Amino acid sequence: MAGGGSVARSEGRKYEGGVTAFVVIACLVAAMGGLMFGYDIGISGGVTSMDSFLRQFFPHVYKKQHGNDDHRENMYCKFDDHLLTLFTSSLYLAALIASFFASATTRRYGRKASMLFGGLVFLAGAVLNGAAVNVAMLIIGRLMLGVGVGFANQV
Protein backbone atom coordinates (compact mmCIF):
# COMPACT_ATOMS: atom_id res chain seq x y z
CA MET A 1 0.00 0.00 0.00
CA ALA A 2 1.37 3.39 -0.92
CA GLY A 3 1.62 6.01 1.75
CA GLY A 4 3.62 9.18 2.07
CA GLY A 5 7.01 8.68 0.49
CA SER A 6 7.31 4.93 0.96
CA VAL A 7 5.73 1.80 -0.42
CA ALA A 8 4.82 -1.16 1.76
CA ARG A 9 6.05 -4.52 0.54
CA SER A 10 3.50 -7.14 -0.38
CA GLU A 11 3.70 -10.83 -1.05
CA GLY A 12 2.10 -10.41 -4.47
CA ARG A 13 3.18 -12.03 -7.70
CA LYS A 14 6.62 -11.01 -8.97
CA TYR A 15 6.78 -9.96 -12.61
CA GLU A 16 9.66 -11.72 -14.35
CA GLY A 17 9.94 -9.36 -17.31
CA GLY A 18 12.48 -6.60 -17.50
CA VAL A 19 12.79 -3.25 -19.14
CA THR A 20 14.37 -4.05 -22.48
CA ALA A 21 15.18 -1.82 -25.42
CA PHE A 22 12.04 -3.08 -27.15
CA VAL A 23 9.87 -2.06 -24.19
CA VAL A 24 11.44 1.41 -24.10
CA ILE A 25 10.97 1.90 -27.86
CA ALA A 26 7.36 0.66 -27.66
CA CYS A 27 6.67 3.15 -24.86
CA LEU A 28 8.25 5.97 -26.87
CA VAL A 29 6.17 5.11 -29.94
CA ALA A 30 3.00 5.03 -27.83
CA ALA A 31 3.89 8.40 -26.31
CA MET A 32 4.36 9.85 -29.78
CA GLY A 33 0.64 9.29 -30.40
CA GLY A 34 -0.15 11.58 -27.49
CA LEU A 35 2.34 14.09 -28.79
CA MET A 36 0.66 14.03 -32.21
CA PHE A 37 -2.69 14.87 -30.63
CA GLY A 38 -1.20 17.58 -28.43
CA TYR A 39 0.73 19.11 -31.31
CA ASP A 40 -2.41 19.18 -33.44
CA ILE A 41 -4.39 20.87 -30.67
CA GLY A 42 -1.73 23.59 -30.44
CA ILE A 43 -1.42 24.06 -34.18
CA SER A 44 -5.13 24.02 -35.00
CA GLY A 45 -5.86 26.40 -32.14
CA GLY A 46 -3.21 28.82 -33.37
CA VAL A 47 -4.25 28.55 -37.01
CA THR A 48 -7.94 29.09 -36.33
CA SER A 49 -7.16 32.40 -34.66
CA MET A 50 -4.96 33.71 -37.51
CA ASP A 51 -6.55 36.55 -39.45
CA SER A 52 -5.27 35.37 -42.84
CA PHE A 53 -6.70 31.87 -42.29
CA LEU A 54 -10.04 33.20 -41.11
CA ARG A 55 -10.27 35.67 -43.99
CA GLN A 56 -9.70 32.94 -46.59
CA PHE A 57 -11.68 30.03 -45.17
CA PHE A 58 -14.05 31.44 -42.55
CA PRO A 59 -14.81 35.06 -43.56
CA HIS A 60 -18.01 35.15 -41.47
CA VAL A 61 -15.98 34.35 -38.33
CA TYR A 62 -13.41 36.99 -39.31
CA LYS A 63 -16.17 39.59 -39.72
CA LYS A 64 -17.69 38.60 -36.40
CA GLN A 65 -14.29 38.89 -34.74
CA HIS A 66 -13.28 42.25 -36.24
CA GLY A 67 -16.54 43.84 -37.21
CA ASN A 68 -18.01 44.25 -33.75
CA ASP A 69 -16.26 46.40 -31.17
CA ASP A 70 -18.75 45.51 -28.50
CA HIS A 71 -16.48 44.66 -25.56
CA ARG A 72 -19.30 43.05 -23.60
CA GLU A 73 -19.14 39.98 -25.84
CA ASN A 74 -16.70 37.25 -24.82
CA MET A 75 -13.88 36.58 -27.29
CA TYR A 76 -14.81 32.89 -27.40
CA CYS A 77 -18.29 33.77 -28.62
CA LYS A 78 -16.77 35.31 -31.72
CA PHE A 79 -15.35 31.90 -32.66
CA ASP A 80 -18.69 30.15 -32.08
CA ASP A 81 -19.25 28.65 -35.51
CA HIS A 82 -20.36 25.14 -36.43
CA LEU A 83 -18.16 24.89 -39.51
CA LEU A 84 -15.09 26.05 -37.61
CA THR A 85 -15.88 23.53 -34.89
CA LEU A 86 -16.24 20.80 -37.51
CA PHE A 87 -12.86 21.76 -38.96
CA THR A 88 -11.21 21.48 -35.56
CA SER A 89 -12.91 18.32 -34.31
CA SER A 90 -13.00 16.33 -37.55
CA LEU A 91 -9.50 14.96 -36.99
CA TYR A 92 -10.37 13.61 -33.54
CA LEU A 93 -13.66 12.10 -34.66
CA ALA A 94 -12.00 10.40 -37.63
CA ALA A 95 -9.18 9.10 -35.41
CA LEU A 96 -11.71 7.61 -33.00
CA ILE A 97 -13.66 5.84 -35.73
CA ALA A 98 -10.54 4.75 -37.64
CA SER A 99 -9.04 3.15 -34.55
CA PHE A 100 -11.93 0.67 -34.46
CA PHE A 101 -11.32 -0.32 -38.09
CA ALA A 102 -7.57 -0.32 -37.61
CA SER A 103 -7.71 -3.17 -35.12
CA ALA A 104 -9.46 -5.44 -37.63
CA THR A 105 -7.08 -4.34 -40.36
CA THR A 106 -4.08 -5.02 -38.16
CA ARG A 107 -5.37 -8.44 -37.20
CA ARG A 108 -5.95 -9.38 -40.83
CA TYR A 109 -2.98 -7.77 -42.63
CA GLY A 110 -0.47 -7.17 -39.83
CA ARG A 111 1.06 -4.11 -38.20
CA LYS A 112 3.35 -3.19 -41.06
CA ALA A 113 0.53 -2.96 -43.61
CA SER A 114 -1.66 -1.03 -41.16
CA MET A 115 1.11 1.46 -40.39
CA LEU A 116 1.81 1.88 -44.11
CA PHE A 117 -1.86 2.49 -44.85
CA GLY A 118 -2.20 4.96 -41.98
CA GLY A 119 0.95 6.79 -43.04
CA LEU A 120 -0.17 7.05 -46.67
CA VAL A 121 -3.61 8.35 -45.70
CA PHE A 122 -1.98 10.84 -43.32
CA LEU A 123 0.39 12.00 -46.08
CA ALA A 124 -2.50 12.43 -48.52
CA GLY A 125 -4.42 14.42 -45.91
CA ALA A 126 -1.43 16.66 -45.27
CA VAL A 127 -1.04 17.33 -49.00
CA LEU A 128 -4.76 18.03 -49.32
CA ASN A 129 -4.68 20.45 -46.38
CA GLY A 130 -1.60 22.17 -47.78
CA ALA A 131 -3.28 22.65 -51.15
CA ALA A 132 -6.72 23.54 -49.74
CA VAL A 133 -8.57 26.38 -51.39
CA ASN A 134 -11.92 25.92 -49.64
CA VAL A 135 -13.39 24.62 -46.40
CA ALA A 136 -14.46 21.28 -47.89
CA MET A 137 -10.86 20.47 -48.82
CA LEU A 138 -9.75 21.45 -45.31
CA ILE A 139 -12.29 19.20 -43.61
CA ILE A 140 -11.65 16.24 -45.94
CA GLY A 141 -7.92 16.68 -45.35
CA ARG A 142 -8.46 16.76 -41.59
CA LEU A 143 -10.58 13.62 -41.80
CA MET A 144 -7.75 11.89 -43.67
CA LEU A 145 -5.25 13.11 -41.07
CA GLY A 146 -7.52 11.65 -38.42
CA VAL A 147 -7.60 8.27 -40.14
CA GLY A 148 -3.80 8.29 -40.22
CA VAL A 149 -3.57 9.24 -36.54
CA GLY A 150 -6.19 6.64 -35.57
CA PHE A 151 -4.33 3.88 -37.39
CA ALA A 152 -0.97 4.94 -35.95
CA ASN A 153 -2.31 5.09 -32.40
CA GLN A 154 -4.08 1.78 -32.58
CA VAL A 155 -1.20 -0.09 -34.21
Secondary structure, DSSP 8 states (H G I E B T S, - for coil): -EETTEE-------------HHHHHHHHHHHHHHHHHHHHHHHHHHHTT-HHHHHHH-HHHHHHHHH---TTS-HHHHT--HHHHHHHHHHHHHHHHHHHHHHHHHHHH-HHHHHHHHHHHHHHHHHHHHT--SHHHHHHHHHHHHHHHHHHHH-
